[in-house]
Amino acid sequence: MVMPGAENGHRRLTARELGLAAMATTRELTGFEPEATTALDWDGECWRVMVDVLELARIPSTTDVIGRYEVDLDPDGTLRGYRRIARFHRADASRDE
């Protein structure tokens, strides 16, 4: 698959590499451990990656607090935007979109 913007001759990151870059960025900025990349979307200029992060571990784990972060990366994986968009308990299935 050719990534958008590859016509300029630069190697573009794969979806897996974009997800890993977004998780690493989230880890660096929050200090929390990312659990999963939950979405990856191209908006015409940047990749928007959703990353779920364990923000507060609790017992039982169903009450853990998860933060969902939106990370915008250009096709080379450079950070273009970042924000937390939600916080919820792990067991809150209604948070899944």
C-alpha positions in Angstrom: 0.0 0.0 0.0 1.3 3.4 -0.9 0.8 5.9 1.9 -0.6 9.4 1.0 2.2 11.8 0.2 4.6 9.0 -0.9 4.9 10.7 -4.3 7.7 12.9 -3.0 10.0 9.9 -2.8 10.2 9.7 1.0 9.4 6.4 2.7 6.1 6.6 4.6 5.4 4.7 7.8 3.2 1.6 7.8 0.0 1.6 9.8 1.8 -0.5 12.4 4.6 2.0 12.6 2.2 4.9 12.9 0.4 3.1 15.8 3.7 2.4 17.6 4.8 6.1 17.0 1.5 7.3 18.5 1.9 5.0 21.5 5.5 6.1 22.1 4.4 9.8 21.9 1.6 9.2 24.3 3.9 7.4 26.8 6.5 10.3 26.5 3.9 13.0 27.0 1.8 11.4 29.8 4.2 9.1 31.6 1.4 6.5 31.4 1.7 3.1 29.7 -0.3 2.8 26.5 -2.4 -0.4 26.1 -3.7 -0.2 22.6 -4.1 1.7 19.4 -7.8 1.7 18.9 -8.2 3.7 15.6 -6.2 5.1 12.7 -7.8 7.5 10.3 -6.3 9.7 7.4 -7.9 13.2 7.3 -6.2 14.3 4.1 -3.3 15.9 5.9 -2.5 13.9 9.0 -3.0 10.5 10.5 -5.3 10.6 13.5 -4.5 7.8 15.9 -6.5 6.9 19.0 -4.5 5.4 21.9 -6.0 3.9 25.1 -3.8 4.4 28.1 -3.9 2.9 31.6 -4.0 6.1 33.8 -5.0 4.5 37.2 -4.7 0.8 38.0 -7.3 -0.4 40.6 -8.5 -3.7 42.2 -10.5 -5.1 40.6 -9.0 -4.3 37.2 -12.5 -3.6 35.8 -12.4 -0.3 37.7 -9.1 0.8 36.2 -9.2 4.3 34.7 -8.4 4.4 31.0 -7.6 7.6 29.1 -8.3 7.8 25.4 -5.8 10.1 23.5 -6.0 11.5 20.0 -2.6 11.8 18.4 -2.2 13.5 15.0 0.9 12.5 13.0 2.1 13.6 9.6 2.9 10.8 7.1 6.5 10.7 8.4 5.3 10.1 12.0 6.0 13.7 13.3 3.7 14.9 16.0 1.2 17.5 14.7 -1.4 17.4 17.5 -2.3 15.6 20.7 -5.1 15.7 23.3 -7.0 13.5 25.8 -10.5 13.1 24.5 -12.0 10.8 27.2 -11.6 9.1 30.6 -13.5 6.0 31.6 -13.5 2.8 33.7 -12.3 -0.3 31.9 -15.6 -2.1 32.4 -17.6 0.8 30.8 -18.5 -1.0 27.6 -20.7 2.0 26.6 -17.4 3.9 25.8 -16.6 1.8 22.8 -17.6 3.5 19.6 
